[in-house]
Amino acid sequence: MRGELWPVSDVLAYLAGRWQVERTVRDLADDVTGTFTGTTEFTPLDGPAPQGGLLHFESGVFAWRGTSRPAERTLRYLPGSKDETPGTAVVHFSDGRFFHGLDLRTGHHIADHPCSADLYRGEFTVYDAGRWRTVWRVKGPAKDLRLTTDYRRAADSTAPDDR
């Protein structure tokens, strides 16, 4: 697996731009699968990108149990500590609550997010300048899900010059 990883020295610079998104949502308890197809845009928050952070806006269509509907979400990617871990990010929900840290300097990262009685465990893998994946495993008393999302840099979005 190590040969497949693509280290990223600055996660905010890497993510900046527009990405095509394909997500599979699998309810493991009920053996039901849904899909999300759309785009994610990482645009500058405040100040020059990416130093001021990025706004993550995802929009598309979610198909679940025979019904398709528009879906969207917003997250904030802020710079991690420059003294301790330069090139990393801290991810927050749109309302400001902490979601998880993100360090892709090895091309791979695992993040946990406890939510009430559920645990969300995310695995982030970077394959190259234009392709990365997240796999979120959600377990709890009422949830048993796996969300696999593939991101491909949009044709009209330029990749960073270096990693």
DARA-V15231 format. One record per helix or strand of 3 or more residues. SS is the DSSP state (hx for helix, st for strand). FROM is the first residue (numbers start at 1). TO is the last residue. Records with the same first field share a line. If there is no record, write none. Layout:
SS: FROM-TO / FROM-TO
//
This chain:
hx: 2-4 / 11-15
st: 17-27 / 32-44 / 54-64 / 67-79 / 89-93 / 98-102 / 108-115 / 118-128 / 131-139 / 144-153
//
